Amino acid sequence: MAGIGFELRRLLDRQSLWGLVRAYAYAGVISSGPWVLSILGVMGIGLLSVGPVPAVEVRQFLVTITYLMAASLIWTGGLQLMFARFIADCIYRGGEGRVLPNLFGALTVTGGGAALLAIPLLFVLGGPPLVRLLTVVALIVLSASWIAVVLLSSLRDYRGVVLGFLLGYSLSVGGALLLRPLGLVGLLAGFLVGQVALLIAMVGLITRRFPSKALVSFEFLDRRRAYFTLAATGFLYNLGIWIDKLLFWFTPSTSEPVLGPLRASIIYDIPIFLAYLSIVPGMAVFLVRVETAFAEQYDGFFAAVREGEPLAEIRRRRDQLTLAVKRGVSDIFKVQGITVLILLLAAPRLLEAVGISPLYLQLFSVDLAGVAMQVLMLAVFNVLFYLDQRRTTLALSATFAALNAALTVATQHAGPPFYGYGFALSTALTSLIGLLLTSRALDRLETDTFMRVE
């Protein structure tokens, strides 16, 4: 996201309150837009459909979309990171003409694979045949959208990106409300219309930025250019994000059937998804302060190496790089900490406003802490990606997935008072380990750099 981040920094450079507000507002929407807007959009559809649509069908819609989000993110998680690295290499080497055809190649692979994975839904998913068909198409479209989102980070048209998100999810909400007299079919069809519009908007922005005469290329799968460790990292990271939800969904004592094989956990789902709304401030800081500032210092360090600067200058650049990381982590702690504190104080009224029992207060509080640590974990991963610590990030992703699974099972056995601690502890422990490994990598940066050069 550094490309967009540099553009947003220009708003900050104007040194005005309006520029500050605009920069962080854009950063919040861009960095966490797919997550937050999807949660807000789906919840909005659900709340506005209660009454005109039977409550059971509204719940089936909400659960179906949640499963679609989980399945599409886990399915595309590996390709997202591998494809992002391939595109970054193309742009760095001046091969921008290869970007668009490889995007279409990636969309072909993603969409085709999603279709094959979703075919069983046509036979096992409950509901009318049209519901099953819409679900399959939605999985394909969402999977393609996550791949297109990867390229948005290289665009500098932050206004176009934000407008695309707002257009897509506005159409999803509006379409679902317009078609809600058709029940579950109408809600799914309306949601799908907005997602198709969002995908078209993203591809349009990318096409304008990276025009090409070639149509489709699968060069990103070439073993000489592909980084399969990144594919494994992306898959495990996204699996780790969802594994606690999946365990609660498919444990009979903590869930109930909703639509065919799809199950939901009333006690666990609502607090965690509400808690994810708190991610916006931390992600905005991550984009503007962490990734962009770190990218500047990173470029400065390696420019000094390439130009043969004295060792003292290279070490000074390394120290500035380390300082940028420390400041970024500190800013995340401050902003996300204040956000969590405000939401904790407002939690009783917030839960009451959305019609949730105060019995969820403890779980909501724990989830807020877990989401805050997830922002920090993402920042750590980002720094390690810049430092090309691929094995380290793979190990951290595997650790996170394993910890979340094991601790979630343990908390399920311990009982309701301990729900949510598996997710919170796994993000906290992974972040702590990641910070220690990042500190070590930065301490050894110039040594590792020259060893690679040799």
N, C-alpha and C positions, 0 to 999 in steps of 0.2 A: 504493500500500500504506500510505499515511499513516494511514488510518482505523484499521487494525489496529495500526499502529505506535504510535499514541497509547495504545491499550489496553495494549500490552506495556510501555510506559513506566511505567504504574502499578505493574507488578511490580517494576521497577527502583527506583521511588520508595520501596519498602518498606525499601530499604537492608539487605537480607539476602542471604546467599550463595544460599539456596534460590530467592529471587526472581530473582536474577541468572541462575542456571542455567536456570530455567523460561522467563524472557523470551527468552534467546538460543536455547534449544532450540525454542520455538515459532516464533521468527523464522526459524531455519534451515529448519524443515520448511515453513513457509508460503511463504517467498520462493523456495526452490529445490525445493520438494516435487515438483512434476510431473516435473522433470528427474531428481532424485536417486532418488526412489522408483521411477520407471519403469526406470532403469538397474539399481537393486538388485533390483527385482521380476523383471525379465526375466532378469538374470543368475542369480538364485536359481532360477527355473524351469528354466533351461538346465542348471545344475549338478545339480539334484535329479532331472532327467529322464534324465541320461546313464546308460545301463544298461537301464532299463525301456523306453526309447524309442531306436530306432536313432540313432546319432550323426549320420547325414546328415539325419534329420528334425529333430533338435534344432537343428542349424545352420540349416536352412531356416526354422525358427520364429524364431530370433534375428535372422536377416537380414530376414525379412518384417516383424517388429515395428519394426526400425530404419528401414526404408524408410517404414513407415506414420507413424512419428514425424516423419521429415523431410518427407514430403509434406504431412501435416496442418499442420505449423508454417509451412511456406512458403506453403501455400494460404491459411491464416487470418491470416498475419502482418499483411497490410495492414488487414484489417477489425478486428483486435484494437485497434490504436492509434486508428483512426478512431472505433470504437465506444466506446472508453474515454473519448475526449474528449467525445463526445456525451453519455454518461452523466454525466460530471463536470459538464457545463453544465446538465443537467437537475436534478441534485441542488443545484447552487449557486443555481439560480433557483427552487427550491421545487417543481419538477415531478416529484417522486418517483413519482407515479402513472403516469408515462410510461415508467418504467424497465422494468417487467416485460413489457408488451406489445412493447416494442422488443427486449427480449431474445429473446422468442419469434420476432419477425421476423428477427432476426439469425441465430438457430438455423435458421430455415427457409431463409434464403439460403445459409448455410454448408453445411447438410446437403444441400440440393438441388444446389449446385455441386459438392460432394465426390462425390455420387452420379454426376453427369454425367462428372466427371473419372475416376472409378473404373470406369465401365462397360467401357472397353477391357480392364481387367484380367480380366474374365470370359472374354475370348477369347485373350489373350496369356500370362497367367500360367500357369506350370506347375502340376502337381498335379491332384488330383481336383476335380470341379466344386464340392464343398462347401468345399474350401479357398479357392477363388476367391471364393465367395459370402461366406464369413466375412471375408476380407480386405477386400472392398468395404464390408461393414457396419462393420468396425472403423475404416476410414478415415472414415466418416461420423460415428461416435460420437466418435472422437478429435478431429476437427475441431470438433464441437459443444462438446466439453469445453474446448478452448482459448478459445472465446468466453465460456463460463460463468466460467472462471477470472478473466477481466477484472473481473467484478463482485464477486469475492470481496474485492478490495482495498477496497471500500466498506463491507464488513461489519465489525462490531466483535466478532463472536463467533469469536474466534480458536480457542477450544476446539472449536467445531463444525467449523471449517474443517480443523483438524488431524485430527480424528476422521474426517471425510469422506475425506481422503486415505488415512489408514491403513486404513479400511474397504475402500475401492475396491481398493487394491493388495494387501491381504490376501486379498480374494476372488479377485483375479486369480491370485495364486500358488496359493491353495488349490484354486480351480477347475481350474487347469491340471494340478496334481498329481493331483487326483481323476480327471480325464478323460484322463490321459496314456496309459492302455492303448489309446486310440483313435489314438495317434500324433500326427502333425502336426495333424489335425483337432481332436483333444482339447485340445492345447496352445493352439491359437488360440481355440477355444470357451471354454475356462476363462479365458483372458486377457480375452476380450470380456465375459464375465459381470461381472468386476470393474470394467471401464471403464463399463459401463452403470450399475452401482450407484453409481459415483462421480459420473457425470453427474446421476443422479436426486437424489443427496444434495446436490450443489451447487445444482441448480435449486430444491430444497426450501428450502434456507437462504435463497436469494435471494427466493423467493416469500414467505417469512415476514417478511423485512425490508422488501420493497417490494410490499405487496399492491395489487391493482388490479382494477377491474371490467372493463376492456378486455382483450381476448384477444391480438390480434396487431396490431402497427403497424410500418410501414417508414419512419417519420419520420427515422430515422438516415441514410437515403439521400437525404434532401432536400438539394439543392445549396446551399440557403441556410444549412444547419446542418452539412453534412458538410465535413470537412477532408481533401481528397484527397491533399494533400501528406503527411499522416500515413499514409495508406494506402500510398503509394509508399515511405515511410521504413520501415514495418513489413515490407513485402515484401522490400526490399533488405537490411534487417538480417538477417532470417531466412535469406535466400538466402546472404548472406555467411557466416553461421554454418555452413552445410552445404556450401558450394561446394567446399571442400577435400576433404571426404569423397566428394562426388559425382565429383570428378575422379579420385580414387584408385579408386573403384569401377568407373568406366567407361573406365579406361586398361588395356588388356589386359595390359601388362607388370607391373602392380601389383595385379591382381585376378584372380578366377576365377569362373565361373558357379556359381550355387547353386540357383536355382529359376526356370526360364524366363528372362526378361530380367534378373532380379535377380542382381547380382554383389556380391562382398564382397572386401575387401582385408585379408587376415590380418595383414599386417605393419603396417597403419596403424590398423585399427579398435580393437583391444583397448586399446592404450596411451591413445588419446584418450578413450575412454569411461571408463576407470579414472581418468584425470586429472580428469574432470568431477566425480567424487565430492569433490574438494577444494574445490568451489565453496561448500560449505555455510557454513563460518565467515565467509567474506567477504560472502556474501549476507545472513547474519544481521546483521552489522555495518551493511551497506548499509541494511537495513530499520529497525533500531533507532536507529542513530546518524546516518546520512546523510539518508535521506528524511524521517524524522520531525522531526529537529532543523531541517533546512532548511525544511520546511513551516511550522514555527512562526515562524521568522524571516521567511519569505516573507510570511506573513499579517500580521506586524507591520509590515513595510515598506509594503505596500499599504494597510493601515489608516491609517498616517501620511499617505499621499498623499491618500486619500479624505477624511480629516478636516481637511485643510488645515494640517498641522503645519509649523512653520518649516523652511526648507531645511536648517539645521544638524541638526535632528532626523531629517529624512529621510536625510541622508547618514550619520548615525550608525547608523540602521537598516540602511542599505546595507552599511556596514562590518561590522555583526554578521552579516548574511546572507553576506557574503564569508568571514568567519571560520568560519561553520558549514560552508561548502563545504571550506575548507582543513582543518579538523579532521576532517571526514568522509573526505576523500581520504587524510589521514595515517593515520587508523584502519584504512582498508582496506589500505594499504601494510603497516602493522605486522602486522595479524592474518593477512592472506593471505600475507605474507612468511614469518611464523613457520610457517604451515601448510605452505607449499612446502618450507621448510627441513627440517621434521620428516619429511615424506614422502620427500624426497630421501635423507635418512639411512636411512630405513626401506625404501627402494625395493627393494634386492636381496632382502630377506626377504619383502616384500609380493608381489613378482612370483613368488617361489618358492612362496609359500603358495597362490596361485591357479593354479599350474601353468604359468607363462609363462616362456619362455626369458630368461636375463639379457641376451641380445642386444637385447631391447627396452628396456633401461635408458636408453640415450641418448634415444630417441624419447619415452619416458615423461617424462623430465626436461624436455625441450623443451615437451612438451604441458602440463606443470604450469605452466610460466611463461606459456604462451599463455592458459590458463584464468584464471590470476590477473589478467592484463591485461584479459581479457574482463569481469571483475567491475568493474574500474576504468572500462572503457569504458561499461558499463551505467550506472554512477553518473553519468558525465559526460552521457550522453544524458538521464538523468532530470532533471538540473539544467537542461539546455537546454530540455526540454519545459516545465518550470515557467516559464522565462523567455520562453516562446512563440517560441523561435528555430526555427521549423519548417523554414525553408529551410536553415539551418545543419545541423540533424539529417539532413535529406534528403541534403545534400552529403556528410556524414560517412558515412552508410549506404552511399551509392554508392561512396565512396572505400574503405571497408572491404571491400565485395564485390569491387571491382576489384582491390585489392591482394591479397586472399586468393587470388583466381583466378590472377593473374599470378605471384605469388611461389610458389604451389604448383606451377604448371607448371614454373617455373624449377628448383625443388628436385627435381622428378621427373626432369628432364634431368640434374641434377647427381649424382644417385645416392642410395642409401639413407642414407649418413651425414648428408644434409641434409634428410631427411624431417621434417616437423613445423615446420620453420623458417618456412614460408610462413604458416601459421596464427599462429604466435607473433609474427612480425614485423608482420603486418597488424593484429593487435589492439594491439600496442605503439605502432605509428605512428599508428593512428587515435585511440588514447587520448591520445597526446601532442598531436596536432593539436587534438583536442577540448578538452583542458585550456587550451590557448592561446586558443582561441575563447571558452571559458567565461570566462576571466579578462578578456578584452576586453569581453564582454557585461556582466559585473558592473561593470566600470569605467564603462560608459556607461549603467548601469541607470536612474538618475534622469533623465538626458537623454532616453533613448528612451521612458521612461514618460510624461513630459510632452509629448513630441512626439505620442504616440498620443492622449493626452487632448485635445490641441488639434485 
